[in-house]
Amino acid sequence: MELVSGVSARRRDLGKKENIFRCNSWCVKLTQRRGDAELVREVHHALYRLSCNFVLLFLRASAFLHFKNNSHRSVSAKKPRRPRFAKLPSHMSTSVPTQYRFSFGPWNISEGADPFGGETRKTFPHEEKFALYRPLGFEGVQFHDDDVVPGMDALSPAQIMKKSAEVKMMLGNHGLTPEFVAPRLWFAEQTTDGAYTSNSARDRSYAWDRTKKCVDIARAVDCKAIVLWLAREGSYIREAKDARLAYQRILETVNAILDYDSSVEIWIEPKPNEPTDQAYVPTIGHAIALSFASKDHKRVKGLIESAHALLAGLDPSDEMAFALVHDKLGSVHLNDQNGLKYDQDKNFGGANLRTAFNQVRVIEEAGYGQRGEFIGLDVKAIRTQRGCPVTDHLKNSRELFLHLVEKVRTLDAKLMQQFRDARDYEALELHVLKHLMGLK
């Protein structure tokens, strides 16, 4: 009776499951020592009933809590929430660290000439630049159309295709991928007053013909995208052109390209000025508006250059975030800019490390690059730098980007959120700056 009484006492402790199993083991051992087989069977039956009651009580409690938490909801009245922005693409996940790919254009290995002086370094043969990509850690090549086919205006379509095939083979031999091809529509005489927005129908015809050749070249080298840097699409005095008509002509050109090739993507690269005083499509917002106005907006995206955003008085990371939330960031040109002046193409992070950090943070947190997008650099060596060829500016910018990626990945996200929730932005700023400086 003493043993059964002990079982009954433990049976009342329904909230501690582990005690039941301890009781089971203790009772069996005790009764076995006494040699009372009948008592052993009685204890087992009592414990079995106790276990069943415990499970039943647990299920009833779970059902009650579920009903209580959901009884106020009506299935018929439940409506899906309409997102304010487009749903983020499925690739934008940070569960797997992005393995970044890098690109640059052959013009980034330069001779140091500027508008006020000649070359300061010897010319490095164009064809030999491609052998430098892989050793520097780059696999993507940015092209202008006449980087692929020099002197293309004087060549026949067959000659253009022949040269394009040679470049495609060369890229394959070096293990390189063409990221984009851009029509160079700012050197030719016909583009003096603009290309697509020129007041001359003859000049606009030249621009369209050159653009079609550019698309043909991109297709020939297995490149999926062309970039429209609308260099001379603007004016020096606003009365020189009809701005509404100019924007209409740009949109018509975008639609014509989409019709001309059913698979090519168009990446619009905005810039607010230079070479014109005021350019059309100065920001990524303008470019995305053109995209959604086009006949196939999924194939029209933007390319954001850090310096171009800074020249517009904007933060490059905000421009990137705006494009990313609409899934419109085709590529980036990372560099830096020291104030509102000419386009400097300084080393990435060379003028403002914190601005560079925030660009990397936005890119990393959004998962940009997980679909194979490139981290494009558009940096030029300091004019006074000696050597031939000079490539350290490319290597250094890539290295700094990767260092900043590590800074982003090791940032204490929970602590940052605590500062945000508390609206303690002074503490947040100090935390970020000390993190960048490697201080505790």
NUBAVO-351578 format. One record per residue (C-alpha): residue in one letter; x, y, z. Coordinates in steps of 0.2 Angstrom, whole numbers, plus 2048, in hexadecimal, padded with zeros to 3 digits. Each point is the difference from the previous one (the first is absolute). Layout:
AXYZ;...
***
This chain:
M800800800;E80E80C803;L8077FD7EF;V7EF8037F8;S7FD81080A;G8118067FA;V7FA7FD7EE;S7F0809803;A80A80F807;R80B8017F1;R7F07FE7F4;R7FB812806;D80F8087F9;L7FA8017EE;G80B80E7FB;K8107F7802;K8017F27F3;E8127FB804;N7FB7FC812;I7F47F37FA;F80D7F67F8;R80C80280F;C7F17F980A;N7FE7F27F4;S8127FA802;W800802813;C7F07F7802;V8057F17F5;K8117FE809;L7F8801811;T7F37F37FD;Q80C7F57F7;R80B80080F;R7F07FB80B;G7FC7F27F4;D7EE805800;A7FA7FC7EE;E7EE805803;L806811806;V80B8027F1;R7F17FE7F4;E7F580C80A;V80D80D800;H8027FE7ED;H7ED8027FD;A80080F80B;L80E8097F7;Y7F87FB7EF;R7F0809805;L80A80F806;S8098017F0;C7F08007F5;N7F880D80B;F81080B7FE;V7FF7FF7ED;L7EE8037FF;L80281080B;F80E8067F5;L7F67FE7F0;R7F0809808;A80B80E806;S8088027EF;A7EF8007F7;F7F980D80C;L80F80C7FD;H7FF7FE7EE;F7ED804800;K80380F80B;N80D8087F5;N7F67FE7F0;S7EE801805;H8008137FC;R8057FD7EE;S7F47FE7F2;V8067F67F1;S7F48087F4;A805811806;K8137FD7FF;K80780A7F2;P8127FF7F9;R80A810803;R8058097F1;P813803800;R8058127FE;F80E7FB7F4;A8037F17F5;K8047F0809;L8137FE802;P8077F37F4;S8037EF806;H8138017FE;M80180E80D;S8057F480E;T80E80280C;S8007EE806;V80E7FC7F5;P80F80C7FF;T8018087EF;Q8107FB7F5;Y8038117F7;R8058017EE;F80A80F7FA;S80180A7F0;F80980F7F8;G8028087EF;P8108007F6;W7FF813801;N8047FF813;I8127FC7FC;S8048117F9;E80E80B7FB;G7FC80E80C;A7FB80D7F3;D7F380D805;P7F88107F8;F80F80B805;G80E7F57FD;G8077F17F6;E8047EE805;T80B7FD80F;R8037EE7FD;K8047F57F1;T7F27F87F6;F7FC7EE804;P7FA7F67F2;H7ED7FE800;E8017ED7FC;E80C7FD80E;K7F580780E;F7F57F1800;A80E7F4806;L80080B810;Y7EE7FD805;R8017EF808;P81080380A;L7F8810807;G7F17F6806;F7F48067F2;E7F67F57F4;G7F480D7F8;V80480C7F2;Q7F68107FD;F8008057EE;H7FC80F7F5;D7FC7FA7EF;D8108077F9;D80A7F880D;V7FA7EF7F8;V8018077EE;P80C80F7FE;G7FB80C7F2;M7EF7F77FE;D7F880F7F7;A80C7FD7F1;L7FD7ED7FF;S7F37F57F8;P7F37F580A;A80A7F17FB;Q811808806;I7F8805810;M7F97EE803;K8127F97FC;K80880B80C;S7F37FC80D;A8037ED7FE;E812803803;V7FD809810;K7F47F3806;M80D7F27FD;M80D80B809;L7F480280F;G7FE7ED801;N8137FD7FF;H80280B80F;G7F17F980A;L7F78117FF;T7EE8057FF;P7F98107F7;E7F580980C;F7F980D7F4;V80380A7F0;A7FC8127FF;P7FE80B7F1;R80D80E800;L7F580E7FB;W80A80F805;F8108017F5;A7F98007EF;E7FC8107F7;Q7EE7FB7FE;T7FE7FF813;T806812804;D7EE806804;G7FB7EF807;A7FC7F07F9;Y7EE7FA803;T7FA812805;S80A80A7F2;N7F680D7F7;S8067F87F0;A7F77F27F8;R80F7FA7F7;D80A800810;R7F27F6809;S8017F37F1;Y8137FE803;A7FD7FD813;W7F37F37FC;D80A7F77F3;R80F80080C;T7F57F980E;K7FA7F17F5;K8127FC7FC;C804801813;V7F27F3803;D8077F57F2;I811801808;A7F97FB811;R7F77F17F8;A8107FB7F7;V80B7FF810;D7F27F880A;C7FC80F80B;K7EF802807;A7FF813803;I8048107F8;V80381080B;L7F98117FB;W80A80E807;L7F780F7F9;A80F80A800;R7FB80E7F4;E7ED7FF803;G7FE811808;S8048127FC;Y80A80E805;I7F180C800;R7EF7F9804;E7F88097F1;A80B7F77F4;K7F47F1800;D7EE7FB804;A8037F680F;R7EF7F67FF;L8047FB7EE;A8127FB805;Y7F97F480E;Q7F47FA7F3;R80E7FC7F4;I80A7F780D;L7F17F5805;E7FD7FC7ED;T8127FB7FE;V7FF7F480F;N7F07F87F9;A8087FF7EF;I80F7F7808;L7F47F4809;D7F87FC7EF;Y8107FE7F7;D8067F380B;S7F47F580A;S80D7FB80E;V80C80E803;E7FF80A810;I802813800;W80980880F;I7FE812801;E80F809809;P7FA811807;K80B80F802;P7FB812804;N80D80A7F6;E8107FE7F6;P8038027F1;T7EF8097FF;D7FC80E80D;Q7F07F7805;A7FC7EF7FA;Y7EF7F77FD;V7FE7F080B;P80B80780E;T7FC7F480E;I7FB7EE802;G7EE805803;H7FF8077EF;A8077F07F9;I7F47F5809;A7F180B7FA;L8067FD7EE;S8017EE804;F7EE7FF806;A7FA80A7F2;S8087F57F3;K7F77F17F7;D80A7F380A;H806807810;K8087F0806;R80E8027F4;V803812804;K80B803810;G80C80D806;L813800803;I80580B80E;E811809801;S805806811;A8088107FA;H7F18047F5;A7F47FF80F;L80C80B80A;L80080D7F2;A7ED801801;G802803813;L7F97EF804;D8067F280B;P8057F17F4;S7FA7F380D;D7EE808800;E8008007ED;M8057ED800;A7F37FC80D;F7F38097F6;A8057F57F0;L8017F080A;V7EE802808;H7FA8007EE;D80C7F37FA;K80780C7F4;L813800804;G8087F87F1;S812805806;V80A80C809;H81080B7FD;L808802810;N80C80E802;D80181080A;Q7FF8137FE;N80780F80A;G7F280C7FF;L7F58087F3;K80C8027F2;Y8067F67F0;D7FE7ED800;Q80F7FA809;D7FF7ED800;K80A7FF810;N8047F0808;F7F17F8809;G800807812;G80E80C7FC;A7F7810804;N7F27FA80D;L8027EF808;R7F0801809;T7F68037F0;A8097F17F8;F7FB7F580F;N7EE8057FE;Q8007FB7EE;V8077EF804;R7F47FE80F;V7F18037F4;I8077F47F3;E8047F380C;E7F080180A;A7F57FF7F0;G8097F17FA;Y8068097F0;G80C7F47F6;Q7F77F0805;R7FA7FF7EE;G8118037F9;E7FF8137FF;F8128087FF;I80780C80C;G80680C7F3;L80E80C803;D8038107F6;V810807807;K80F8097F9;A812801806;I806810807;R80780A7F2;T811802809;Q8027ED803;R80F7F97F7;G8017EF7F8;C7F97F77F1;P7F47F8801;V7F9807810;T7F37F4807;D802803813;H7F180B800;L7F57F27FA;K8087F380C;N7FE80C80F;S7EE8057FD;R7FB7ED7FF;E80A7FD810;L7F880E809;F7EE7FA7FA;L8047EF807;H806807811;L7F080A801;V7F67F17FC;E8087F8810;K7FC80F80A;V7EE7FF7FB;R7FF7ED804;T808803811;L7F580F805;D7F57FD80F;A7EF8007F8;K7F77FD810;L80880F809;M7FD80B7F1;Q7EE7FC801;Q7FF804813;F8088117FC;R7F28037F2;D7F27FA80C;A80780C80E;R80280E7F3;D812801807;Y8088057F0;E80F808808;A8057EF807;L7FC7F87EF;E80C80C7F7;L80E7FD80D;H7FD7ED7FF;V8028007ED;L80F80C800;K8097F580D;H7FC7F17F6;L8078077F0;M81080580A;G8027EF808;L7FD807812;K7F67F880E;
***
